[in-house]
Amino acid sequence: MVHPKSWYGFDANDLVVSNVVDVIAVDNTQNNQQMQTVQDQMQTNNLKNQIAGLEMTIALNNEALACQNRVFASMKSKIEELTKRADHSDIEKTFWKDCWSDEKRKAEDLQAKLDAIVKKEELNKRIGIYANTTPSAPNTSTIPRLEERSQPVKYFASAIGRWLVWTGKDEKIEGIDLNDYLFHPDKEKTVPQVVRKAPNLRQMFGIYYNTAHQGSDVSAETAYKNLSKDDMDEWYRKANILKIWQDDQIKQGMVKIVELEKKRKAVKKEDGNNEPKEKKMKKKIKKEIK
């Protein structure tokens, strides 16, 4: 039976086919959208992973940079410390070079004055002029000549002469009695004077601290460890200067260190006790005969 077309102008079979095509088209569109969504999520995850990797790399680089900066800071601090010590050393060298030149000039002036007095006395003796109203020149036989600066002194008077022209005689170090380590005219009237060995930095600070902070609850060792860099440099300068002063006076024969003298006496005594047996026997026989 042939169905007549509806009065709407299309067949019912055409409507069924059209609906099936529309359903298939909708399903394809949904599948494409789902696939696109999955792809977008995968791409997003990849980007997130890349970002996380970059952030980790940046963090590691920052840590490495911070570590390098710490190394640079430590090296810079060490360089500054060494530079400061080198500057101190140069300053001290210049200072002592100037002191040496000044003392040498003053010693030469004193020698020239002494030579002038001697020449004047010799001249007076030759021409026989000795006015009673004019005081005679001092008897040079009782005044030792000033030895050369490079030679050790032989007389106490010569040591005083060098001490008088020494620019450091009025220097003071708080809490430290410099007379224990250096020459002074008020001590024994002989040369070389016996002194104690100049302390090192730690020893000098300990002597000062125990003198200036007697009875303190904080020990000298703890106070020493808590010194600032500037204070440490200052005490280093003081200890170094005292050592230079003492070494210079030892070379001039003005002082000698007590520890060295004790060691020499101990060695001498030990050598005396190590006499040969034959010598000891002879002494014993002589004693018995007497």
Backbone hydrogen bonds, N-H to C=O, Kabsch-Sander energy under -0.5 kcal/mol:
donor,donor_aa,acceptor,acceptor_aa,energy
3,H,1,M,-0.6
6,S,10,F,-1.0
9,G,6,S,-1.9
15,L,11,D,-1.0
16,V,12,A,-1.4
17,V,13,N,-2.0
18,S,14,D,-2.0
19,N,15,L,-1.7
20,V,16,V,-1.8
21,V,17,V,-2.0
22,D,18,S,-2.0
23,V,19,N,-1.9
24,I,20,V,-2.2
25,A,21,V,-2.3
26,V,22,D,-2.1
27,D,23,V,-2.3
28,N,24,I,-2.2
29,T,25,A,-2.0
30,Q,26,V,-2.2
31,N,27,D,-2.4
32,N,28,N,-2.6
33,Q,29,T,-2.2
34,Q,30,Q,-2.5
35,M,31,N,-2.7
36,Q,32,N,-2.4
37,T,33,Q,-2.3
38,V,34,Q,-2.5
39,Q,35,M,-2.6
40,D,36,Q,-2.6
41,Q,37,T,-2.4
42,M,38,V,-2.5
43,Q,39,Q,-2.7
44,T,40,D,-2.6
45,N,41,Q,-2.7
46,N,42,M,-2.4
47,L,43,Q,-2.4
48,K,44,T,-2.4
49,N,45,N,-2.5
50,Q,46,N,-2.4
51,I,47,L,-2.6
52,A,48,K,-2.6
53,G,49,N,-2.4
54,L,50,Q,-2.4
55,E,51,I,-2.6
56,M,52,A,-2.2
57,T,53,G,-2.4
58,I,54,L,-2.8
59,A,55,E,-2.4
60,L,56,M,-2.5
61,N,57,T,-2.5
62,N,58,I,-2.6
63,E,59,A,-2.2
64,A,60,L,-2.5
65,L,61,N,-2.6
66,A,62,N,-2.5
67,C,63,E,-2.5
68,Q,64,A,-2.4
69,N,65,L,-2.4
70,R,66,A,-2.0
71,V,67,C,-2.1
72,F,68,Q,-2.7
73,A,69,N,-2.6
74,S,70,R,-2.3
75,M,71,V,-2.6
76,K,72,F,-2.7
77,S,73,A,-2.4
78,K,74,S,-2.3
79,I,75,M,-2.6
80,E,76,K,-2.5
81,E,77,S,-2.3
82,L,78,K,-2.8
83,T,79,I,-2.7
84,K,80,E,-2.5
85,R,81,E,-2.4
86,A,82,L,-2.5
87,D,83,T,-2.5
88,H,84,K,-2.6
89,S,85,R,-2.6
90,D,86,A,-2.6
91,I,87,D,-2.6
92,E,88,H,-2.7
93,K,89,S,-2.6
94,T,90,D,-2.5
95,F,91,I,-2.8
96,W,92,E,-3.0
97,K,93,K,-2.3
98,D,94,T,-2.4
99,C,95,F,-2.5
100,W,96,W,-2.7
101,S,97,K,-2.3
102,D,98,D,-2.6
103,E,99,C,-3.0
104,K,100,W,-2.7
105,R,101,S,-2.3
106,K,102,D,-2.4
107,A,103,E,-2.9
108,E,104,K,-2.4
109,D,105,R,-2.2
110,L,106,K,-2.4
111,Q,107,A,-2.5
112,A,108,E,-2.5
113,K,109,D,-2.3
114,L,110,L,-2.4
115,D,111,Q,-2.8
116,A,112,A,-2.2
117,I,113,K,-2.1
118,V,114,L,-2.3
119,K,115,D,-2.7
120,K,116,A,-2.3
121,E,117,I,-2.3
122,E,118,V,-2.5
123,L,119,K,-2.5
124,N,120,K,-2.5
125,K,121,E,-2.2
126,R,122,E,-2.0
127,I,123,L,-2.2
128,G,124,N,-1.2
129,I,124,N,-1.2
130,Y,128,G,-0.8
134,T,131,A,-1.0
140,T,138,P,-0.8
142,T,139,N,-1.5
143,I,140,T,-0.7
147,E,145,R,-0.5
151,Q,148,E,-1.7
153,V,252,Q,-3.6
159,A,155,Y,-1.8
160,I,156,F,-2.3
161,G,157,A,-2.2
162,R,158,S,-2.1
163,W,159,A,-2.4
164,L,160,I,-2.7
165,V,161,G,-1.1
166,W,163,W,-0.9
169,K,166,W,-1.3
171,E,168,G,-1.5
173,I,176,I,-0.6
176,I,173,I,-2.3
178,L,176,I,-1.0
180,D,177,D,-1.8
181,Y,178,L,-1.7
182,L,178,L,-1.7
187,K,184,H,-1.7
190,T,188,E,-1.8
193,Q,254,M,-2.7
195,V,256,K,-2.9
196,R,180,D,-3.1
204,M,200,N,-3.0
205,F,201,L,-2.3
206,G,202,R,-2.1
207,I,203,Q,-2.5
208,Y,204,M,-2.5
209,Y,205,F,-3.1
210,N,206,G,-2.5
211,T,207,I,-1.2
212,A,208,Y,-3.3
213,H,209,Y,-2.8
214,Q,211,T,-0.6
216,S,213,H,-1.9
223,A,219,S,-2.4
224,Y,220,A,-2.4
225,K,221,E,-2.0
226,N,222,T,-1.4
227,L,224,Y,-1.3
232,M,228,S,-2.6
233,D,229,K,-2.3
234,E,230,D,-2.0
235,W,231,D,-2.4
236,Y,232,M,-2.1
237,R,233,D,-2.1
238,K,234,E,-2.2
239,A,235,W,-2.5
240,N,236,Y,-2.2
241,I,237,R,-2.4
242,L,238,K,-2.3
243,K,239,A,-2.0
244,I,240,N,-2.2
245,W,241,I,-2.8
246,Q,242,L,-2.6
247,D,243,K,-2.6
248,D,244,I,-2.2
249,Q,245,W,-2.2
250,I,246,Q,-2.4
251,K,247,D,-2.1
252,Q,248,D,-1.5
253,G,250,I,-1.3
254,M,249,Q,-2.4
255,V,249,Q,-0.9
256,K,193,Q,-2.5
258,V,195,V,-3.3
261,E,257,I,-1.5
262,K,258,V,-2.4
263,K,259,E,-2.1
264,R,260,L,-2.3
265,K,261,E,-2.4
266,A,262,K,-2.4
267,V,263,K,-2.5
268,K,264,R,-2.5
269,K,265,K,-2.6
270,E,266,A,-2.3
271,D,267,V,-2.4
272,G,268,K,-1.9
273,N,269,K,-1.5
274,N,270,E,-0.6
274,N,271,D,-0.7
275,E,272,G,-0.5
280,K,276,P,-1.8
281,M,277,K,-2.5
282,K,278,E,-2.3
283,K,279,K,-2.1
284,K,280,K,-2.1
285,I,281,M,-2.5
286,K,282,K,-2.5
287,K,283,K,-1.9
288,E,284,K,-2.1
289,I,285,I,-2.3
290,K,286,K,-2.0
